[in-house]
Amino acid sequence: MNKNFRDTQHPLIVNRSESTRTSKAQAPSVDELRSSAVAVVSRTSVACDATDRGAEGAALGNTANSSSSKTRSKRQEQRTGKYKLREWARKSALQAVDNRLEAHRVALCGFATATGVSSVGVRVAEGVAGFAGLQSCGSVWACPVCAAKIAARRAEELGEVLSWARREGHTLAMVTMTVSHRRQDSLKDVWDAVASGWSSVTSGGVWNNAETQQEYTIRLQKWNTAGNAHEEAKRLGQRAPRAPRGWHQRKHPEIKRGDKAKYGVLGWARAVEVTRGANGWHVHVHAVLVLEGRQQAHERAYALGRSMHIRWDKGIAKKGFTSSKKHGLRVDVSEGAEQRLADYLTKAGEPEKAVRNSVEKAGRALAREATLGQHKIAKRGGRTPFQILADLHLGDAEDWAVFADWLRESKGRRQLTWSAELRKLAGLLDEETDEEIAAEEIGTEDGTILVLPIESWRVLRRDSALVAHALILAERGVQEIKTWLISLDIVSYEPSLC
């Protein structure tokens, strides 16, 4: 670890002496807040569910007035944990490079103001507080705050698609495919193999070919014409042209049907999940498939999964990897029997027990299983990248190196991709980018309760525990946060009210 780490923080930091912060009796000390934040991270590690949103993707503010203090406290704890994790991600990003300008965008996320902004607003909308005027990184891989917002939106969209599929009487299936790997395999190599495998699955004639009946009739006529010409030439003792394939066995050509047409694939959404364990980086994909109708649902889904896995093996082989015959493929199917799907999802780490009682909730649960992999607790001793991030405060040099590698290799890669036709069929609007979703601020300007001068923000942002606590107080009322800011000498005068 860089012994001069404090000196590598963002140059906008103002080093104000701790002695200038005069805590009052009613306000928790900076050390108490910091210790509390570390404890929260240790307990929750990956408490990165939707920022200021509930498990079902709806804003918690909708029920803030009626929610129990326990629910409110849990949300506040999750926010504190995410902010502390983001602070460690920022420090890791700055340490990973020599030039600060080359650092990962998470180094500025929720820390530096947006271009042209000279102050930071504190907003409250429907009982939930947030800041306005700050930069966001939009990384689903490196930033627990942005990842939570993005994953919540993606899960919501995918939930809408799955609900549409159920209403229309279609089959939902999830295919999971993995790559065998060793500890010495680099993250880049394993991830590139996964990308190659998926490209092989969804490209080429085996997947896309779909011949219409008219096209098949014309091709069959040509087959018969060529075959008859061959027979006629032989009868006349002439040099016969080559007979079409299958002619001598009288085996008529079959209609050309790729997997999409053969199994009735209306569309797919693919999510990438990554963990690290004793055998190094483990990258795999969850592909949610919508199959037309419910007839022979299981047979079609399993046959499709096997066909996909054959091409998956060919794709990863191009990068020098193989797939386990026993663990390389898993297919799960729902025909509208929500109990079957809910049972699977519960075993796979779905936190909502209520999912057992609703078809719609089961659909949303499948969406979260596919899109929230970064936030799940890894099994069999493995850790997700956010769990590794949560362990950075322990000072393990290998963890710092591993997370720095993660920052480099995950940059620019997409977590969730859709087939072009699926969103259109389900009636979804144009897809927003991860960056656009992450940049969305809570509420509107009308909800701004005070404005912090840039100098005050530079002091507050020094510790993520202070940032999170400021929002907690803002949700209690403007006077609460004003009194606290003055008590810590973060502001020495009444902040501007709006």
N, C-alpha and C positions, 0 to 999 in steps of 0.2 A: 504494500500500500504506500502511496506517495506520502512521505512524512510532511510535505508542504501542502497537504490537501486543502487546508482552509484558504490558502493563497490562490488556489485554482478555481474558486467559485466565480460566478459571473461578475464581471467588472462593475456592474451597476450597484453591487452591494455597498452599503455605507456602513463602515465599521464603527458603530456607536458603542461606547463602553457600557457594560452591564450595570455599572454603578449609577448610570443616569436613569435607570428604570426603578422607580420607587413604588413598589407594590403596596397596595393598601390591604387592610385586613380582610375585606370581603372578596378580594380578587385572588384567584389561585396564582402562585408564583410561576415564573417561566420554567423553572426546574421541575415543578410539579406537573405542569402541562406536558413537558417533554418526556418525563418518565411515564406518564400516563399514556402518551402516544405510542411509545415503544412497547408498552405492555399490551396495548390494543393490537398492534401488529403481530406480536408474539401469539396472541390468542386467535386472531382471525386469519392472519397471513395472506389469505386470498379473498378477503371480504370485498370483492370488486363487483358486486351486483350493480345494477343500473344506478348511476349517480342520481340521488334524489328521486329515484323511481322504484316502484314496488316490483315484486317478482313477476307480476303479470304484465309489466311494461307500462302501467298507468302511473301518472304522477302521484306521488304520495300526498302532495298538497291537496288533492281532491278530497281526502278524508282526514286532513291534518287536524281539524277541529275535534273530530270524534275518535281519533286514534288514541290508544292507551299510551301512558308514559313509557311503558316497556318498549313499545314499537318505536316511539320517538327516540328513546335512548339507544336502541339498536341501530337506527339509521345514523345517528350522530357518531356512534362508535365506528360504524363502517366508513363514514366520511373521514374521520380522524386517521383510521388505518390506511385508507387510500392515499391521503395527502402525505403521510409519512413515507409510504412506499414510493410515491412520486419524487419526493425529496431525495431518497437514496438512488433512484434511477437517474436523476439529474446529476448527482455527484459522480455516479459511475460513468455517465456519458462524458463528463468533463475530464475525468481521469483517463479515459480510454484513448484520448488523442492528445497530441502535443499542441495543436492549434485549436483554440476555442471555437474559431469560426467553422471548423470541420466537425464539431460535436453534433451528436444526434439532436434532432429538434426537441426531444424531451427535456433537454437542458434549459430551455426557455419556457416550457409549458407551465402555465399558471404562475409564472415567475416574472417575466418581462412584459411590459405593456405592449399593446399592438401598435403598429406603425401610426405615427401621428397622434397618439393618445398621450396626454400629459397628466392624467389622473385616473383613479380606479373607483368605480362605483360599487356600492353595496346595494343589491336589490333583494326584494322579498316578493315572491309570487305564490299565492295560495299557501302561505305558511312555510315556504321553503326559501332559504337564502342562498345567494350566490354572488360572485363578483362579475363585473362587466369591464371590458377594456383590456383584457389580458390575452396574450398569445396562447394558442393551443397547438399541440403537435399532431393530433389525429392519428396516433400510433396505437393499433390494437395489440401490438406486441410488447412495447416498451413502457407504456404509460397506463397505470391502473385506473386513472381517472378518465382519460379519453376512451380507453378500452371498454369501461363500464357503459359509457354513453352509447358507444357504437354498437356494442353487443346487444344492448337492450333494444335499439332500433332495428337491428337486423333480425333479432328474435321475434320482434313484433311483426315485421314484414313477413317473415317465414311462417309465423303463426297464422297470418291472414291467408297465405297461400294454402296452408294445410287445411284450414277451416273451409276454404272454397272447395278443395278437393273432396272433402268429406260430404259437403252439401251436394256436390255433383255426382256422388256415388263412386268415386275413384278409390284406388288402393294406394296406401302409403307404405313405403318400405325404406329402410335405411341400410346401406351397404357400407361396411367399414373394412378398409384395406390397409395393410401395414407392410413394412420393409424390415427384413432381418438386418441387424447391424452389430457392430462391435465397438468397444470403447474407443478404439483408435480412429474410427471413422469420424471425419469432421462433420459439423452441422451442415456446411455448404454442400458436401457430397451427398449426404442423406437426403437433404431437402431437394436438391436437384434431381435425385432419383425419383422422389415422390412426384415432382412436377412432370418428369418424363413419363412416369407410369400413368398419370391421369390423362396426359395428352394422348397417349396410345389408346386409352379406354374410349375417349369421346371424339376421336377423329378417324377418318378412313371409311371405307365402304362397309366394313363389318358393323359399324355403328350407324352410319347415315343412310345407306342404300335403301331406297323405297320406290319400287317400280309400280306404276299404276297398271290397272288391268288392261287398258288400251295399249300401253307400251309393251306389256307382256304378250298380248295377242299378236302384235306386229313381229316381235322377236320369235315367237313360236312359228309363225308363218314362214319366216326366213329359214328357220331350222328345218321345217318340213320341205321347203323348196330345195335347199342345199342337199338334203338327204335323198330326195327323189332324183335329183340330178346325178348324184353319185351312183345310184342303182341303175339308172337308165344308161349311163356310160359303160358300166360293167356289162349290161345286157347286150350292148352293141359291140362289145370287144374293144372299146376305146379306152384311152387313158382316163381313168376316173379321178375326178377331184376328190380331195380329202373329205371324208364323211364328217359331219358335225359330231361333236362330243355326245356320246350316249346313243348314237343312232343305231348301232348294231345290237344294242341291248334293248332297243325301243324304249329307252329311258328319257322321257320328255324332260326338257329343262324346267326347273322350278322357278316360280316367280322370285325375283330378287328382293329380299327383305333383310335389311340390317336389323340390329338389335332394337332400335327405336320402333320400327314398324312391327317387327316380329312379336315384341312383348308389350307393345302399346305404351311406350314411354312418352308421356306428355311433356316432361321437363324434369330438371334436376337442380339441386343446390348443393354445392360442395364446400365443406368447411375443413380447414387444416387444424390439427391439434398437435402440440409438441410438449414432450416431457423429457426429463433427463434422469437416468438411473445408473445402476451399476454397469450397464452395457453402453453407456454414452447417450447420445441424443436419439430420441425415439419420435419420429415424425410419421403421422398417419392421417388418413382422410375419413371423414364421415360424409357420405353422399345420400341426401334425402331424395328419393325418386317418387314421382307421381305416375302411377300406371293406370291406364284407362280402364274403367269398370272394375268390378270385383270378382268376375268370373275366373276361377282357377288362380286366385290371387297368390297363394303360397307357391304353387308350382311355377308360375311365371316369374315371381320374384327370385326364387332360388336358382332357376335356370339362367335368368339374366345375371345374377350375381356371379355365377360360375363363368359365364361367357366374358363378363367384364374382367374377372380375375385372370383369365388366360392372357388377355391383352395387357393387363397391369404387369404381369410377370415379364412379358416381352419388353415393355417400356422401361422397367427398372433394370433389366438385364443390360440395356444399352449403356447404363452408367455403372455396370459392374456389381449390381446387387441382386439378391434373390428374395423370395417371400416364403415364409413358413407354410408348409402344407397344412399344418394343424391350426395355426393361429393367424394365418395371413388374410383370411376372409371371414367375415361375419355378416349374416343377413337377418334382419328383423322385420317382421311384417305386421301390419294392422289392417283388418278388414272392416273397421268400424267398431270392433269390440274393444272399447276403451280400457277394459280391465287388463287385457293381455298386454297392450302397449304400456299402460301405467306400471304394471308389474316390472316390465323390463327397465323402464326409465328409472324407477325407484332403486333398482339394483345397480343401475349405472351411475347413481349419484344425484338423481333428481331430488331436490330438497322439499318440493311441495307435496305433502301427503294428500292434500285435497285433490290432487290430480286423479286419484282413483275414482272420483265421483262424477267426472264430467268429460264428455267427448271433446268439447272445445278446449278445456284445460289440458287434455292429453295432447292435442295438436300443438298447443303452445309449448308444452313440455318437450316434445320432440324437437321443436325449434331451438329451445335453449340447449338441449343436449348436443345439437349440431353446431351451435354458435358460441356457446359459453365455455368451450373446453379449456381456455386459458385460465378460468377462474375455479375450475374443479380441483379437488384434492387428488393428487396423483396417487395411484395404487402401487402395491408391491414395492415400496421403498423408493419409488421415483418422485421427482419434484417437478412441478410446472415452473416456467420461468419466473412467475410472480412469487412462488414459494422460495425460489433461489434469491430473488430480490429481497424478500422478507428476512432472509438469513444474513444479509450483508452486514448488518450491524454487529454481528459476531466477529467480524474482522478476518474471516477465513480468506486467505490469499487466492485459493483455487476458486472459490465462489465469485470473487471479484473478476478473475480472469474469464470464468465461464459466462458471467453476465455481460462482460464487455464483448465477448465473442457473439453472444446472442444479439446485442445491439447492432453489431456490424452486419450479421448475416440475415437478420429478419427484416432489415430495412428495405422497403420497396416491395415486399411480398404481400400478396393478398390473403386474407383469412377466409373470406366467403366469396364465392363466385356462383353465378346463376347461368342456366341455359337461357338463350335469348328469348325463347318462346314462353317460358314459365311465368314470368312476371306479367307479360301481356295477357295471357290466358286468365290469370287471376285478377286482372283489372288494376294492378298496382301502377302508381305513377312512376315517372322516370327515377332511376336509382340515384340517390345522393352519394357523393364520395365520402369516405371515412373522414376526411379533413373537414368537409362541410358540416357533417353531423357533430363533430367534436367542437366546432367553432360556434355552435348555437349557444346563446346565452340565455340564462333563465329570465323569464318575464320580459318586460319592456321598460323603456325609460321611465314610464309613469310609476314603475315599482321601485325606483331608486330612493332609498331612505337617507343616504348620505354619500358624500364624495370625499375620498381620501386623496390629498395631494400626493404627488409622486414621492416626495421625501418621506412621508409617513408610510407609504406602501413599502418603500425600500427597507424600513425598519421592521415592519410587520412580517414581511416575507422571509426574514432571516430564519424563522423556525416554522415548519409546517404545523406544529401543534398550536401555535398562536393563530395561524391562518384559519384552521378548522374551528378553534374556539371562538374566533370573531364571528363566524357564521352562526354558531350556536346562539350567541348572545343577540345577534341581529334578528333571529327568529323569535326571540322573547320580546323584543321591542327596541326602538331606536335609542331610548335613554340608557338601556342596559349596555349596549356596545359603546356609546359615547363615554359613559362613566369609566368603563374598563380601559378604553384607549387612552384616556387622560391619565388614569392611575398608573399606567405603564410608561407614561411619557412618550407614547407613540405619536400622540398629537398634544400640543401644548395650548390648544385653543379649541373652541367649539367647531367641529367639522361642518362643512356646508351641508345644509339640509335641503331636500328636494320635496 
